[in-house]
Amino acid sequence: MKTIGIIVPPVPGHVMPSLAQADALRSEGCRVRYYQLGDLRDQIEEQGHEFCALGASRFQPGMLAEMRSKIASMSGLRCVRASVELFRATAEMFGDELPAALAREPVDALLIDQIEPAPALIARALGIPYVSVANALPMDPDPWHPPATTPWLPGGGIGELRNCLAHQMLRVVFRPTYRLLRKLERRHGLPREPMIFPYLSEQAQINQLVEAFDFPRKHRPAHLHYLGAMRLRSYREIPFDFDRLDGRPLVYASLGTTVCRHLPLLRKIAEIARGRDVQLVLSLGGQATAAELGAVPENALVVEFAPQPELIGRADAVITHAGQNTTMEAIAKGKPMVAVPISYEQPGIAARIERAGIGLRCSRKASTASIGQALDRVLSEPGFANSATQLAKAGAAAGGAERAAEIVISMLQTGCQPPRGRYSSAQTRPHTTGET
């Protein structure tokens, strides 16, 4: 039995799709073991996977909850900088503790989130095969592509120059992590990695985008695989009284679970329901309460958490912060969206939503009227729903977590990328190991 290690940032938006990947690997007969802060142990073990806790001497129990609470009301670059500090701290933890942990409990391969370059560096130093996983937008460099943190569209000429400069500015933001990587390179005798987003796998990179949803790439590695949404088949049930749905067009709204405590924006979204022949379900993501929002229209249901996949499946439209998981769930269900990005990769995802014709984007500072007008268009103009339906079909053919498991196993068996598997499409192409 092969043992696969998984390393992701300790935040819900990255952990949840990784659990879908873990379940798919288990279905293929693999053992799965996570390496991360002890705060994640219960969540991982209740899904039946092994867990190796790191960082006990560096991080107090409950630190992740405190960090999430701190970030919840942030936006823009401030939010990114706060998260960078967390990632620098975990990178230092991995650099110091992961080699010994892997020696005690070896693995045959690793799945490593692209946001965690230090474990990838360690894997390369130890000769452990690994797959880079983009649970957010893929970070492999392409001057045609603008940084994920921007709302820009791709473009050549001046656009490529703009993109290159912006990528270099992001490198400045991530400088604390890069300094640590230089130390680890020297410690392990590795040459300096010059890439803006370093230590991406030369064997396989997987992501949960649909290729038709992403911007076109001029420099796509052959080992970059678009697999569509990575969704858990079963997770803890979230109670919701579906009998309260009254048959009016349903709008599901959520700002995710990380940067979700934006009370003015939440109030605007709730107020959109007033005077419209819709029913709105607004999920607060656990960082705000209905009492803090105050009075809402009678056709707005406000809940702390919601069974998101089920509600999106029933919805006529989705209002989202353009987080990767909510967006991919809406794409998988063929639902049009109104995107209101806040931070991280959300501006880039919102730009893709609009470009793909599956929704409209609004500024988080837009008025209630402006967001409401965008919703009216998404609900009334059939082109948005039609485009969303077509994209859902492409996503269903991409293979998701099951295809991800195939890629990992084939890498272990052959040392190179797999031939076309059950989910063969133009989205996955065979390649030679190391091809870039």
DOKOLLO-745806 format. One record per residue (C-alpha): residue number from 1; y, z, x negated. Coordinates in Angstrom, 2 decimals, m for minus. Layout:
NODE, pos, north, up, east
NODE, NUM, Y, Z, X;
...
***
This chain:
NODE, pos, north, up, east
NODE, 1, 0.00, 0.00, 0.00;
NODE, 2, 3.38, m1.05, m1.39;
NODE, 3, 6.22, 1.48, m1.45;
NODE, 4, 9.72, 0.17, m0.78;
NODE, 5, 12.79, 2.27, m1.55;
NODE, 6, 15.97, 1.88, 0.50;
NODE, 7, 19.45, 2.85, m0.65;
NODE, 8, 22.44, 2.49, 1.67;
NODE, 9, 25.82, 4.20, 1.92;
NODE, 10, 25.54, 7.39, 3.97;
NODE, 11, 27.49, 6.06, 6.95;
NODE, 12, 26.11, 5.01, 10.37;
NODE, 13, 27.17, 1.37, 10.20;
NODE, 14, 24.95, 0.85, 7.16;
NODE, 15, 22.15, 3.30, 7.93;
NODE, 16, 21.32, 1.90, 11.39;
NODE, 17, 20.51, m1.71, 10.37;
NODE, 18, 18.61, m0.37, 7.36;
NODE, 19, 16.34, 1.56, 9.74;
NODE, 20, 15.48, m1.72, 11.46;
NODE, 21, 14.56, m3.15, 8.06;
NODE, 22, 12.49, m0.04, 7.32;
NODE, 23, 10.58, m0.32, 10.59;
NODE, 24, 9.82, m3.98, 9.93;
NODE, 25, 8.48, m3.15, 6.45;
NODE, 26, 6.31, m0.41, 7.91;
NODE, 27, 4.92, m2.90, 10.42;
NODE, 28, 3.89, m5.02, 7.43;
NODE, 29, 1.92, m2.12, 5.98;
NODE, 30, 4.51, m0.73, 3.55;
NODE, 31, 5.60, 2.84, 2.91;
NODE, 32, 9.36, 3.27, 3.05;
NODE, 33, 11.33, 5.93, 1.18;
NODE, 34, 15.08, 6.53, 1.35;
NODE, 35, 17.14, 7.91, m1.56;
NODE, 36, 20.40, 9.53, m0.47;
NODE, 37, 22.29, 12.72, 0.28;
NODE, 38, 20.30, 15.44, 2.01;
NODE, 39, 22.56, 15.22, 5.09;
NODE, 40, 20.62, 12.09, 6.08;
NODE, 41, 17.16, 13.64, 5.87;
NODE, 42, 16.68, 14.50, 9.55;
NODE, 43, 17.86, 11.07, 10.74;
NODE, 44, 15.47, 9.27, 8.39;
NODE, 45, 12.44, 11.50, 8.85;
NODE, 46, 12.66, 11.45, 12.64;
NODE, 47, 12.08, 7.71, 12.33;
NODE, 48, 8.90, 8.42, 10.37;
NODE, 49, 10.09, 7.40, 6.90;
NODE, 50, 9.98, 9.32, 3.63;
NODE, 51, 13.12, 10.83, 2.17;
NODE, 52, 14.13, 11.83, m1.35;
NODE, 53, 17.26, 13.99, m1.33;
NODE, 54, 19.80, 13.59, m4.12;
NODE, 55, 23.10, 15.24, m4.91;
NODE, 56, 22.23, 18.82, m3.92;
NODE, 57, 24.28, 20.24, m6.81;
NODE, 58, 27.28, 17.98, m6.09;
NODE, 59, 27.62, 17.88, m2.32;
NODE, 60, 27.59, 20.76, 0.13;
NODE, 61, 25.54, 20.38, 3.32;
NODE, 62, 27.72, 18.98, 6.10;
NODE, 63, 29.90, 17.01, 3.70;
NODE, 64, 29.21, 13.72, 5.45;
NODE, 65, 30.35, 15.04, 8.81;
NODE, 66, 33.55, 16.33, 7.21;
NODE, 67, 34.15, 12.97, 5.54;
NODE, 68, 33.59, 11.07, 8.79;
NODE, 69, 36.02, 13.34, 10.58;
NODE, 70, 38.61, 12.75, 7.84;
NODE, 71, 38.28, 8.97, 7.94;
NODE, 72, 37.99, 8.63, 11.73;
NODE, 73, 41.72, 8.36, 12.37;
NODE, 74, 42.60, 6.28, 9.30;
NODE, 75, 43.22, 2.55, 9.20;
NODE, 76, 43.86, m0.32, 6.81;
NODE, 77, 43.89, 0.17, 3.04;
NODE, 78, 44.21, 3.96, 3.35;
NODE, 79, 40.81, 4.04, 5.01;
NODE, 80, 39.28, 1.80, 2.32;
NODE, 81, 40.65, 4.02, m0.46;
NODE, 82, 39.22, 7.17, 1.12;
NODE, 83, 35.82, 5.50, 1.37;
NODE, 84, 36.04, 4.26, m2.22;
NODE, 85, 36.18, 7.87, m3.37;
NODE, 86, 32.97, 8.65, m1.47;
NODE, 87, 31.26, 5.59, m2.96;
NODE, 88, 32.43, 6.53, m6.47;
NODE, 89, 30.97, 10.01, m6.03;
NODE, 90, 27.62, 8.69, m4.76;
NODE, 91, 27.57, 6.09, m7.57;
NODE, 92, 27.90, 8.93, m10.10;
NODE, 93, 25.10, 10.76, m8.31;
NODE, 94, 22.81, 7.73, m8.46;
NODE, 95, 23.61, 7.12, m12.11;
NODE, 96, 22.65, 10.67, m13.05;
NODE, 97, 19.77, 11.38, m10.66;
NODE, 98, 18.12, 8.17, m9.49;
NODE, 99, 16.18, 7.32, m12.70;
NODE, 100, 14.40, 10.68, m12.63;
NODE, 101, 13.77, 10.41, m8.88;
NODE, 102, 12.19, 6.98, m9.32;
NODE, 103, 10.08, 8.31, m12.18;
NODE, 104, 8.78, 11.14, m9.95;
NODE, 105, 8.26, 8.93, m6.92;
NODE, 106, 7.95, 5.30, m8.06;
NODE, 107, 8.55, 2.31, m5.82;
NODE, 108, 7.41, m1.29, m5.97;
NODE, 109, 10.80, m2.66, m4.94;
NODE, 110, 14.18, m1.53, m3.67;
NODE, 111, 16.43, m2.66, m0.85;
NODE, 112, 19.95, m1.83, m2.00;
NODE, 113, 23.11, m2.17, 0.06;
NODE, 114, 25.69, m4.33, m1.71;
NODE, 115, 28.20, m1.46, m1.40;
NODE, 116, 26.07, 0.63, m3.83;
NODE, 117, 26.16, m1.23, m7.18;
NODE, 118, 25.04, 1.77, m9.30;
NODE, 119, 21.46, 1.86, m7.90;
NODE, 120, 21.24, m1.91, m8.45;
NODE, 121, 22.29, m1.38, m12.05;
NODE, 122, 19.60, 1.28, m12.43;
NODE, 123, 17.00, m1.01, m10.86;
NODE, 124, 17.91, m3.77, m13.31;
NODE, 125, 17.73, m1.37, m16.23;
NODE, 126, 14.29, m0.09, m15.15;
NODE, 127, 12.91, m3.52, m14.34;
NODE, 128, 12.41, m2.74, m10.64;
NODE, 129, 12.71, m5.81, m8.37;
NODE, 130, 15.36, m5.40, m5.71;
NODE, 131, 16.96, m7.17, m2.79;
NODE, 132, 20.68, m6.93, m2.13;
NODE, 133, 21.44, m6.23, 1.51;
NODE, 134, 24.75, m7.02, 3.21;
NODE, 135, 24.90, m4.74, 6.23;
NODE, 136, 28.56, m5.77, 6.39;
NODE, 137, 29.95, m9.19, 5.36;
NODE, 138, 28.25, m10.68, 2.27;
NODE, 139, 30.19, m9.95, m0.90;
NODE, 140, 28.82, m12.62, m3.21;
NODE, 141, 31.90, m14.25, m4.71;
NODE, 142, 33.08, m17.60, m3.38;
NODE, 143, 36.73, m18.57, m4.00;
NODE, 144, 36.64, m20.52, m0.74;
NODE, 145, 36.08, m17.25, 1.13;
NODE, 146, 38.94, m14.78, 1.61;
NODE, 147, 38.17, m11.07, 1.09;
NODE, 148, 36.49, m9.45, 4.09;
NODE, 149, 39.36, m7.00, 4.44;
NODE, 150, 41.77, m9.83, 5.34;
NODE, 151, 42.14, m11.87, 8.55;
NODE, 152, 42.49, m15.10, 6.59;
NODE, 153, 40.57, m18.29, 7.23;
NODE, 154, 38.88, m20.17, 4.37;
NODE, 155, 40.76, m22.89, 2.62;
NODE, 156, 41.09, m24.91, m0.56;
NODE, 157, 43.96, m25.40, m2.99;
NODE, 158, 46.54, m22.69, m2.43;
NODE, 159, 44.04, m20.87, m0.21;
NODE, 160, 41.51, m20.57, m3.03;
NODE, 161, 44.20, m19.28, m5.40;
NODE, 162, 45.28, m16.75, m2.77;
NODE, 163, 41.67, m15.64, m2.30;
NODE, 164, 41.06, m15.23, m6.04;
NODE, 165, 44.20, m13.12, m6.41;
NODE, 166, 43.21, m10.98, m3.42;
NODE, 167, 39.71, m10.45, m4.83;
NODE, 168, 41.27, m9.26, m8.08;
NODE, 169, 43.47, m6.83, m6.14;
NODE, 170, 40.33, m5.44, m4.48;
NODE, 171, 38.91, m4.91, m7.95;
NODE, 172, 41.87, m2.64, m8.65;
NODE, 173, 41.07, m0.63, m5.51;
NODE, 174, 37.46, m0.22, m6.66;
NODE, 175, 38.46, 0.55, m10.28;
NODE, 176, 37.01, 4.11, m10.27;
NODE, 177, 33.57, 2.71, m9.43;
NODE, 178, 33.83, m0.05, m12.04;
NODE, 179, 34.73, 2.48, m14.74;
NODE, 180, 31.60, 4.41, m13.87;
NODE, 181, 29.52, 1.22, m14.00;
NODE, 182, 30.80, 0.51, m17.51;
NODE, 183, 29.54, 3.96, m18.59;
NODE, 184, 26.15, 3.33, m17.01;
NODE, 185, 25.89, m0.08, m18.69;
NODE, 186, 26.44, 1.52, m22.07;
NODE, 187, 23.97, 4.31, m21.26;
NODE, 188, 21.21, 1.83, m20.37;
NODE, 189, 22.01, m0.83, m22.94;
NODE, 190, 22.98, m3.46, m20.39;
NODE, 191, 25.57, m6.18, m20.98;
NODE, 192, 28.80, m5.89, m19.06;
NODE, 193, 28.55, m7.37, m15.57;
NODE, 194, 31.72, m9.43, m15.01;
NODE, 195, 31.41, m10.10, m11.28;
NODE, 196, 33.98, m8.75, m8.84;
NODE, 197, 31.09, m7.40, m6.76;
NODE, 198, 28.55, m6.60, m9.45;
NODE, 199, 24.79, m6.31, m9.57;
NODE, 200, 23.91, m8.43, m6.59;
NODE, 201, 20.26, m9.42, m6.76;
NODE, 202, 19.33, m12.64, m8.52;
NODE, 203, 16.12, m12.77, m6.46;
NODE, 204, 17.25, m12.27, m2.87;
NODE, 205, 20.35, m11.41, m0.90;
NODE, 206, 19.96, m10.83, 2.82;
NODE, 207, 22.56, m10.26, 5.49;
NODE, 208, 22.70, m9.86, 9.25;
NODE, 209, 25.13, m12.65, 9.99;
NODE, 210, 24.23, m15.82, 11.81;
NODE, 211, 25.06, m18.68, 9.47;
NODE, 212, 26.98, m20.57, 12.16;
NODE, 213, 29.14, m17.46, 12.61;
NODE, 214, 30.09, m17.16, 8.94;
NODE, 215, 32.75, m19.24, 7.25;
NODE, 216, 31.27, m22.30, 5.53;
NODE, 217, 30.42, m21.71, 1.88;
NODE, 218, 31.11, m24.12, m0.97;
NODE, 219, 29.15, m22.05, m3.48;
NODE, 220, 26.28, m20.52, m1.53;
NODE, 221, 23.42, m19.16, m3.64;
NODE, 222, 20.08, m20.54, m2.52;
NODE, 223, 18.74, m16.98, m2.36;
NODE, 224, 21.37, m15.88, 0.19;
NODE, 225, 19.60, m15.53, 3.55;
NODE, 226, 21.28, m15.34, 6.95;
NODE, 227, 18.94, m13.35, 9.18;
NODE, 228, 20.95, m12.38, 12.26;
NODE, 229, 21.18, m8.93, 13.84;
NODE, 230, 19.03, m6.12, 12.40;
NODE, 231, 18.29, m3.99, 15.45;
NODE, 232, 16.05, m0.98, 15.90;
NODE, 233, 13.45, m1.53, 18.58;
NODE, 234, 13.55, 2.15, 19.50;
NODE, 235, 15.87, 5.04, 18.65;
NODE, 236, 16.84, 8.33, 20.21;
NODE, 237, 17.79, 7.84, 23.86;
NODE, 238, 21.44, 8.34, 24.80;
NODE, 239, 21.81, 9.52, 28.40;
NODE, 240, 23.89, 7.36, 30.72;
NODE, 241, 24.00, 7.21, 34.51;
NODE, 242, 23.52, 3.50, 35.15;
NODE, 243, 23.82, 4.18, 38.89;
NODE, 244, 27.56, 4.59, 38.29;
NODE, 245, 27.84, 0.87, 37.58;
NODE, 246, 29.15, m0.62, 40.81;
NODE, 247, 28.51, m4.32, 40.40;
NODE, 248, 31.99, m5.39, 39.37;
NODE, 249, 32.27, m7.43, 36.14;
NODE, 250, 31.38, m4.98, 33.36;
NODE, 251, 33.45, m4.60, 30.20;
NODE, 252, 31.94, m2.50, 27.41;
NODE, 253, 34.40, m1.10, 24.84;
NODE, 254, 33.82, 0.79, 21.60;
NODE, 255, 35.58, 1.42, 18.28;
NODE, 256, 32.26, 2.25, 16.60;
NODE, 257, 31.43, 5.59, 15.00;
NODE, 258, 33.53, 5.63, 11.80;
NODE, 259, 37.20, 4.69, 12.35;
NODE, 260, 36.98, 5.55, 16.01;
NODE, 261, 39.50, 8.38, 16.51;
NODE, 262, 42.51, 6.18, 17.28;
NODE, 263, 43.72, 7.84, 20.47;
NODE, 264, 46.68, 5.49, 21.19;
NODE, 265, 44.39, 2.46, 20.93;
NODE, 266, 41.66, 4.14, 22.99;
NODE, 267, 44.22, 4.94, 25.70;
NODE, 268, 45.40, 1.33, 25.73;
NODE, 269, 41.84, 0.09, 26.12;
NODE, 270, 41.17, 2.53, 28.97;
NODE, 271, 44.41, 1.49, 30.68;
NODE, 272, 43.37, m2.17, 30.63;
NODE, 273, 41.05, m1.40, 33.54;
NODE, 274, 43.95, m0.48, 35.80;
NODE, 275, 44.61, m3.13, 38.41;
NODE, 276, 41.74, m5.38, 37.27;
NODE, 277, 38.63, m6.09, 39.29;
NODE, 278, 36.33, m4.88, 36.50;
NODE, 279, 34.50, m1.75, 35.51;
NODE, 280, 35.12, m0.50, 31.98;
NODE, 281, 32.74, 1.69, 29.99;
NODE, 282, 34.51, 3.14, 26.93;
NODE, 283, 32.39, 4.86, 24.27;
NODE, 284, 34.35, 7.24, 22.01;
NODE, 285, 31.91, 7.34, 19.10;
NODE, 286, 31.73, 11.13, 18.83;
NODE, 287, 35.11, 11.71, 17.17;
NODE, 288, 37.28, 12.07, 20.28;
NODE, 289, 36.85, 13.52, 23.76;
NODE, 290, 37.66, 12.28, 27.23;
NODE, 291, 40.02, 15.25, 27.65;
NODE, 292, 42.11, 14.02, 24.69;
NODE, 293, 42.57, 10.65, 26.35;
NODE, 294, 43.96, 12.22, 29.48;
NODE, 295, 43.87, 10.55, 32.89;
NODE, 296, 42.25, 7.10, 33.04;
NODE, 297, 41.92, 4.55, 35.85;
NODE, 298, 39.18, 5.15, 38.42;
NODE, 299, 37.31, 2.07, 37.24;
NODE, 300, 37.12, 3.32, 33.62;
NODE, 301, 34.11, 5.42, 32.59;
NODE, 302, 34.74, 7.32, 29.36;
NODE, 303, 31.72, 8.74, 27.48;
NODE, 304, 31.28, 10.37, 24.09;
NODE, 305, 28.32, 8.13, 23.22;
NODE, 306, 26.69, 5.27, 25.10;
NODE, 307, 23.40, 3.36, 24.97;
NODE, 308, 25.21, 0.43, 23.41;
NODE, 309, 22.48, m2.25, 23.38;
NODE, 310, 21.71, m1.74, 27.06;
NODE, 311, 25.36, m1.76, 28.12;
NODE, 312, 26.22, m4.82, 26.04;
NODE, 313, 23.25, m6.57, 27.60;
NODE, 314, 24.71, m5.89, 31.08;
NODE, 315, 28.34, m6.57, 30.13;
NODE, 316, 30.39, m9.64, 30.90;
NODE, 317, 32.61, m9.03, 27.87;
NODE, 318, 32.93, m6.60, 24.95;
NODE, 319, 36.07, m5.04, 23.49;
NODE, 320, 35.28, m4.10, 19.91;
NODE, 321, 36.85, m3.02, 16.65;
NODE, 322, 34.90, m5.93, 15.12;
NODE, 323, 32.48, m3.66, 13.31;
NODE, 324, 29.46, m5.53, 12.07;
NODE, 325, 26.83, m3.81, 14.20;
NODE, 326, 28.69, m4.01, 17.53;
NODE, 327, 29.63, m7.61, 16.81;
NODE, 328, 26.09, m8.62, 15.94;
NODE, 329, 24.73, m6.83, 19.02;
NODE, 330, 27.18, m8.78, 21.18;
NODE, 331, 26.22, m12.02, 19.44;
NODE, 332, 22.52, m11.26, 19.93;
NODE, 333, 23.15, m10.75, 23.65;
NODE, 334, 25.44, m13.80, 23.95;
NODE, 335, 28.53, m11.84, 25.01;
NODE, 336, 32.14, m12.91, 24.41;
NODE, 337, 34.48, m10.43, 22.74;
NODE, 338, 38.02, m9.20, 22.33;
NODE, 339, 38.31, m7.99, 18.73;
NODE, 340, 40.81, m5.32, 17.72;
NODE, 341, 40.14, m4.68, 14.00;
NODE, 342, 41.14, m1.44, 12.30;
NODE, 343, 39.91, m1.44, 8.67;
NODE, 344, 37.12, m2.36, 6.21;
NODE, 345, 35.57, m5.77, 6.93;
NODE, 346, 36.76, m5.77, 10.53;
NODE, 347, 39.72, m8.18, 10.02;
NODE, 348, 37.33, m10.70, 8.45;
NODE, 349, 34.80, m10.34, 11.27;
NODE, 350, 37.54, m10.67, 13.89;
NODE, 351, 38.68, m13.91, 12.24;
NODE, 352, 35.12, m15.21, 12.47;
NODE, 353, 34.86, m14.21, 16.15;
NODE, 354, 37.92, m16.27, 16.98;
NODE, 355, 36.98, m19.20, 14.77;
NODE, 356, 33.50, m19.39, 16.34;
NODE, 357, 35.05, m19.61, 19.81;
NODE, 358, 33.23, m16.50, 21.06;
NODE, 359, 36.32, m14.38, 21.59;
NODE, 360, 39.92, m13.58, 20.76;
NODE, 361, 41.47, m11.13, 18.32;
NODE, 362, 44.40, m8.79, 18.81;
NODE, 363, 46.27, m6.45, 16.50;
NODE, 364, 45.48, m2.76, 16.91;
NODE, 365, 49.24, m2.39, 17.46;
NODE, 366, 49.24, m4.93, 20.32;
NODE, 367, 50.40, m3.78, 23.73;
NODE, 368, 48.06, m2.94, 26.57;
NODE, 369, 49.31, m6.08, 28.31;
NODE, 370, 48.48, m8.30, 25.33;
NODE, 371, 44.95, m6.93, 24.95;
NODE, 372, 44.49, m7.21, 28.72;
NODE, 373, 45.60, m10.85, 28.68;
NODE, 374, 43.06, m11.59, 25.95;
NODE, 375, 40.36, m9.95, 28.07;
NODE, 376, 41.40, m12.00, 31.11;
NODE, 377, 40.99, m15.21, 29.11;
NODE, 378, 37.62, m14.18, 27.70;
NODE, 379, 36.35, m13.36, 31.19;
NODE, 380, 37.78, m16.41, 32.98;
NODE, 381, 37.42, m19.26, 30.47;
NODE, 382, 33.75, m20.33, 30.34;
NODE, 383, 34.02, m21.76, 26.82;
NODE, 384, 33.86, m18.30, 25.28;
NODE, 385, 30.65, m17.34, 27.09;
NODE, 386, 29.11, m20.76, 26.44;
NODE, 387, 29.81, m20.52, 22.71;
NODE, 388, 28.42, m16.98, 22.65;
NODE, 389, 25.21, m18.17, 24.35;
NODE, 390, 24.72, m20.91, 21.77;
NODE, 391, 25.31, m18.50, 18.90;
NODE, 392, 22.79, m16.08, 20.40;
NODE, 393, 20.15, m18.83, 20.27;
NODE, 394, 20.88, m19.44, 16.59;
NODE, 395, 20.67, m15.72, 15.90;
NODE, 396, 17.31, m15.41, 17.65;
NODE, 397, 15.91, m18.14, 15.39;
NODE, 398, 17.09, m16.45, 12.19;
NODE, 399, 14.38, m13.77, 12.14;
NODE, 400, 16.28, m10.50, 11.79;
NODE, 401, 14.59, m7.50, 10.22;
NODE, 402, 11.12, m9.09, 10.49;
NODE, 403, 12.24, m11.98, 8.29;
NODE, 404, 13.81, m9.48, 5.88;
NODE, 405, 10.41, m7.81, 5.49;
NODE, 406, 8.81, m11.20, 4.81;
NODE, 407, 11.30, m11.87, 2.04;
NODE, 408, 10.69, m8.52, 0.37;
NODE, 409, 6.90, m8.88, 0.48;
NODE, 410, 6.99, m12.46, m0.79;
NODE, 411, 9.20, m11.37, m3.67;
NODE, 412, 6.61, m8.80, m4.64;
NODE, 413, 3.74, m11.26, m4.34;
NODE, 414, 5.27, m14.24, m6.10;
NODE, 415, 8.19, m12.97, m8.12;
NODE, 416, 10.38, m15.57, m6.49;
NODE, 417, 11.78, m16.39, m3.11;
NODE, 418, 9.47, m17.09, m0.19;
NODE, 419, 8.57, m20.41, 1.30;
NODE, 420, 9.68, m20.92, 4.84;
NODE, 421, 8.08, m18.26, 7.01;
NODE, 422, 7.77, m17.60, 10.70;
NODE, 423, 11.50, m17.96, 11.10;
NODE, 424, 11.98, m21.19, 9.18;
NODE, 425, 15.35, m22.79, 9.72;
NODE, 426, 18.15, m24.36, 7.79;
NODE, 427, 19.35, m20.83, 7.22;
NODE, 428, 16.63, m19.98, 4.70;
NODE, 429, 15.88, m22.24, 1.81;
NODE, 430, 13.34, m21.85, m1.01;
NODE, 431, 14.74, m21.41, m4.46;
NODE, 432, 13.85, m20.59, m8.02;
NODE, 433, 14.24, m16.98, m9.15;
NODE, 434, 17.58, m16.39, m10.78;
NODE, 435, 19.22, m19.41, m9.19;
NODE, 436, 22.92, m18.87, m8.47;
***
